[in-house]
C-alpha cells in the first residue's frame, strides 16, 4: 500500500498536464474529500513498485486522513520525473478505510512517500 504524507496547505507549481491540475498541495480539516484526494494523489517521484500498489493512504499530522483505491496512473508517464494516480475514495465499510482512516500512523521517514505492508489486505 502506498503511503503519502502531506503537510499544511501550500502553493504548488502548476501542473503541466490535464491529468491533475492544481496550484496547491497539503491537508487541512476544512477540505472536502475531493480536495484531499487532489492534494495527495500527485506529483510524486515514484519507482516501479508504486505502480503495482492497489491502495494509497494519505497521512497528515500522524493520522490517516483518506484511503484511496488506485485505478490508474497519469497516461503520459512521469512528468518531470513525477507521477500522479487516479482512484476511488474509499468510505466506511471498506476494509482499508475501516482499518486505517482516522487512526494514527506514525511515519519515521523524511520521505513523504513510502509503503505500508499489510498482508491481510493484499
DRENBA-942331 format. One record per residue: x, z, y of N, C-alpha, C, O in turn. Coordinates in pm, whole numbers, padded with zeros to 5 digits, always signed. Layout:
BEGIN
XZYXZYXZYXZY;...
END
This chain:
BEGIN
+00084+00000-00116+00000+00000+00000+00090+00000+00123+00185+00077+00132;+00058-00085+00217+00134-00096+00341+00098+00021+00432-00020+00056+00446;+00198+00082+00493+00179+00193+00585+00228+00150+00721+00344+00110+00737;+00140+00158+00822+00177+00118+00957+00149+00234+01051+00036+00282+01061;+00252+00278+01119+00238+00387+01214+00232+00329+01354+00321+00256+01397;+00126+00364+01425+00111+00317+01564+00112+00438+01656+00067+00546+01621;+00165+00416+01774+00176+00525+01872+00065+00520+01974-00045+00471+01947;+00095+00571+02091-00001+00570+02201-00020+00426+02250+00071+00344+02235;-00136+00394+02307-00158+00259+02359-00051+00220+02461-00008+00302+02543;-00008+00094+02455+00095+00045+02546+00081-00106+02562+00020-00174+02480;+00140-00156+02667+00142-00301+02689+00219-00367+02575+00310-00308+02518;+00183-00488+02545+00239-00561+02433+00261-00704+02478+00188-00753+02564;+00359-00771+02423+00380-00909+02463+00265-00995+02412+00214-00970+02302;+00223-01094+02487+00111-01179+02444+00146-01254+02317+00259-01298+02298;+00048-01268+02232+00065-01341+02107+00087-01489+02134+00034-01545+02231;+00164-01552+02048+00188-01696+02061+00102-01776+01964+00128-01894+01940;+00001-01712+01909-00086-01779+01813-00228-01727+01831-00249-01619+01885;-00324-01802+01786-00464-01759+01793-00499-01661+01683-00605-01599+01687;-00413-01646+01584-00442-01558+01470-00463-01414+01513-00549-01345+01458;-00387-01369+01611-00401-01233+01663-00366-01237+01810-00249-01244+01847;-00467-01233+01894-00443-01236+02038-00473-01099+02097-00582-01045+02078;-00377-01043+02166-00393-00915+02232-00275-00894+02326-00173-00962+02316;-00291-00800+02418-00183-00770+02511-00148-00622+02510-00080-00573+02600;-00194-00548+02408-00165-00406+02397-00158-00370+02249-00200-00448+02163;-00107-00253+02219-00100-00201+02083-00107-00050+02091-00090+00007+02199;-00133+00016+01979-00137+00160+01975-00273+00212+01932-00363+00135+01901;-00287+00345+01930-00411+00408+01888-00454+00510+01990-00373+00581+02050;-00586+00518+02009-00647+00618+02095-00784+00649+02035-00848+00560+01979;-00828+00771+02047-00954+00812+01985-01076+00740+02044-01182+00740+01982;-01063+00681+02161-01176+00611+02222-01190+00466+02177-01284+00398+02216;-01098+00417+02094-01104+00278+02048-01213+00260+01944-01243+00352+01867;-01272+00143+01942-01368+00109+01837-01291+00078+01709-01170+00054+01715;-01357+00079+01593-01288+00041+01469-01222-00097+01478-01113-00116+01425;-01287-00192+01543-01231-00326+01556-01106-00326+01644-01011-00399+01616;-01106-00243+01749-00988-00233+01834-00871-00167+01761-00756-00206+01779;-00902-00067+01679-00797-00004+01597-00739-00106+01501-00617-00114+01484;-00825-00182+01438-00783-00288+01346-00689-00387+01415-00581-00416+01363;-00727-00437+01531-00642-00531+01603-00513-00466+01651-00409-00532+01656;-00518-00339+01684-00398-00269+01732-00294-00252+01623-00175-00244+01652;-00338-00248+01497-00243-00218+01391-00206-00331+01297-00114-00315+01218;-00275-00444+01302-00254-00545+01198-00138-00640+01224-00111-00725+01139;-00072-00631+01332+00043-00718+01358+00100-00685+01494+00042-00601+01564;+00200-00740+01532+00302-00824+01471+00416-00736+01422+00474-00661+01500;+00448-00745+01293+00548-00659+01230+00653-00742+01159+00624-00849+01106;+00775-00691+01156+00881-00752+01074+00862-00700+00933+00884-00582+00905;+00823-00790+00843+00788-00750+00707+00860-00838+00606+00880-00957+00628;+00899-00777+00497+00959-00850+00386+00851-00904+00293+00731-00888+00318;+00896-00967+00187+00804-01027+00091+00715-00925+00021+00603-00958-00019;+00763-00802+00006+00681-00701-00061+00547-00682+00011+00444-00667-00054;+00549-00683+00141+00426-00663+00218+00321-00768+00183+00201-00737+00182;+00363-00889+00154+00269-00997+00123+00196-00973-00008+00093-01036-00034;+00246-00884-00092+00183-00854-00221+00092-00731-00215+00023-00700-00312;+00091-00660-00103+00011-00539-00092-00136-00573-00069-00169-00670+00000;-00224-00492-00128-00369-00515-00117-00434-00438-00003-00538-00477+00049;-00371-00326+00036-00430-00239+00136-00327-00201+00241-00207-00204+00217;-00378-00165+00359-00294-00113+00466-00358+00014+00521-00480+00023+00534;-00274+00112+00552-00317+00234+00617-00260+00234+00758-00140+00213+00776;-00345+00258+00858-00299+00269+00996-00293+00418+01029-00392+00490+01016;-00175+00462+01071-00149+00604+01093-00110+00625+01238-00034+00546+01295;-00163+00731+01297-00121+00772+01431-00124+00924+01436-00218+00988+01388;-00020+00979+01495-00007+01124+01511-00024+01197+01378-00093+01299+01369;+00040+01142+01275+00047+01200+01140-00088+01208+01069-00104+01287+00975;-00185+01127+01111-00316+01122+01047-00353+00977+01020-00332+00891+01105;-00407+00951+00901-00453+00816+00869-00581+00791+00948-00679+00864+00935;-00579+00686+01030-00691+00655+01118-00782+00546+01062-00901+00540+01093;-00725+00460+00978-00804+00349+00925-00740+00297+00797-00618+00300+00780;-00826+00248+00707-00781+00181+00585-00839+00040+00587-00955+00019+00621;-00756-00056+00549-00794-00197+00555-00759-00263+00422-00652-00239+00366;-00849-00345+00373-00818-00432+00259-00760-00560+00316-00827-00629+00393;-00638-00593+00279-00571-00713+00329-00626-00835+00256-00627-00839+00133;-00673-00934+00332-00727-01054+00268-00646-01180+00302-00670-01285+00243;-00552-01170+00395-00471-01286+00427-00365-01254+00531-00367-01149+00594;-00273-01349+00547-00163-01337+00642-00166-01454+00737-00223-01558+00704;-00104-01438+00855-00107-01546+00952-00062-01676+00887+00047-01684+00830;-00146-01778+00895-00120-01902+00822+00003-01978+00869+00058-02058+00794;+00047-01953+00991+00165-02024+01041+00294-01965+00984+00402-02021+01005;+00285-01855+00914+00405-01785+00869+00455-01694+00979+00385-01672+01077;+00574-01642+00965+00625-01550+01066+00633-01615+01205+00672-01731+01218;+00597-01539+01306+00610-01581+01445+00719-01493+01504+00704-01371+01511;+00828-01554+01547+00943-01477+01595+00989-01375+01492+01034-01266+01527;+00978-01411+01365+01020-01322+01257+00918-01214+01224+00947-01125+01145;+00800-01219+01283+00699-01115+01263+00573-01173+01198+00544-01292+01208;+00500-01084+01130+00377-01125+01062+00260-01039+01107+00276-00928+01158;+00141-01095+01088+00017-01021+01110-00076-01053+00993-00069-01162+00935;-00161-00958+00959-00255-00981+00850-00398-00979+00901-00425-00935+01013;-00488-01029+00819-00630-01011+00846-00688-00937+00727-00635-00943+00617;-00796-00868+00752-00853-00790+00644-00991-00740+00675-01055-00781+00771;-01035-00650+00589-01168-00591+00598-01150-00441+00617-01084-00376+00537;-01209-00387+00723-01202-00243+00749-01284-00172+00642-01400-00204+00619;-01222-00074+00575-01289-00001+00469-01364+00119+00526-01327+00174+00630;-01470+00159+00458-01550+00272+00502-01572+00372+00391-01520+00356+00281;-01649+00476+00421-01677+00579+00320-01733+00517+00193-01813+00423+00196;-01689+00572+00081-01731+00520-00049-01625+00434-00115-01624+00419-00237;-01536+00377-00035-01426+00302-00094-01316+00402-00131-01285+00490-00050;-01255+00390-00249-01156+00490-00292-01036+00506-00198-00986+00618-00182;-00989+00398-00136-00875+00410-00044-00918+00487+00081-00847+00575+00128;-01034+00453+00134-01084+00524+00253-01102+00673+00221-01052+00759+00294;-01172+00701+00113-01203+00841+00078-01077+00923+00053-01074+01043+00083;-00976+00862-00002-00853+00935-00035-00765+00960+00088-00695+01061+00093;-00766+00870+00186-00667+00877+00294-00721+00897+00435-00663+00975+00511;-00830+00832+00473-00872+00831+00614-00914+00971+00660-00990+01041+00594;-00860+01008+00777-00887+01137+00835-00799+01249+00782-00812+01365+00822;-00710+01213+00691-00622+01313+00630-00479+01296+00680-00440+01187+00723;-00402+01404+00675-00263+01393+00721-00178+01309+00626-00196+01313+00505;-00087+01234+00684+00014+01160+00609+00140+01164+00694+00156+01086+00788;+00228+01255+00661+00349+01273+00738+00448+01164+00700+00478+01143+00583;+00498+01095+00801+00594+00987+00782+00731+01037+00828+00747+01078+00943;+00828+01032+00738+00963+01077+00773+01056+00958+00787+01159+00948+00720;+01017+00868+00874+01095+00747+00896+01074+00703+01040+00965+00717+01096;+01178+00649+01099+01164+00592+01233+01104+00453+01228+01058+00401+01329;+01106+00393+01111+01049+00260+01094+00897+00272+01094+00842+00349+01015;+00827+00199+01179+00682+00210+01183+00612+00150+01061+00494+00174+01039;+00685+00072+00983+00626+00008+00866+00694+00059+00741+00816+00074+00736;+00616+00086+00640+00668+00132+00512+00559+00117+00407+00463+00042+00424;+00575+00189+00298+00485+00175+00185+00444+00311+00132+00519+00408+00139;+00322+00316+00079+00271+00434+00009+00247+00390-00133+00168+00298-00158;+00313+00453-00227+00291+00421-00368+00177+00507-00420+00184+00630-00415;+00073+00444-00468-00043+00515-00523-00085+00443-00650-00159+00345-00646;-00037+00492-00761-00063+00428-00891-00212+00428-00926-00259+00337-00994;-00286+00529-00881-00429+00536-00913-00507+00424-00848-00612+00384-00899;-00459+00373-00736-00532+00269-00664-00471+00130-00683-00518+00033-00623;-00369+00120-00763-00301-00009-00784-00388-00106-00862-00347-00219-00888;
END
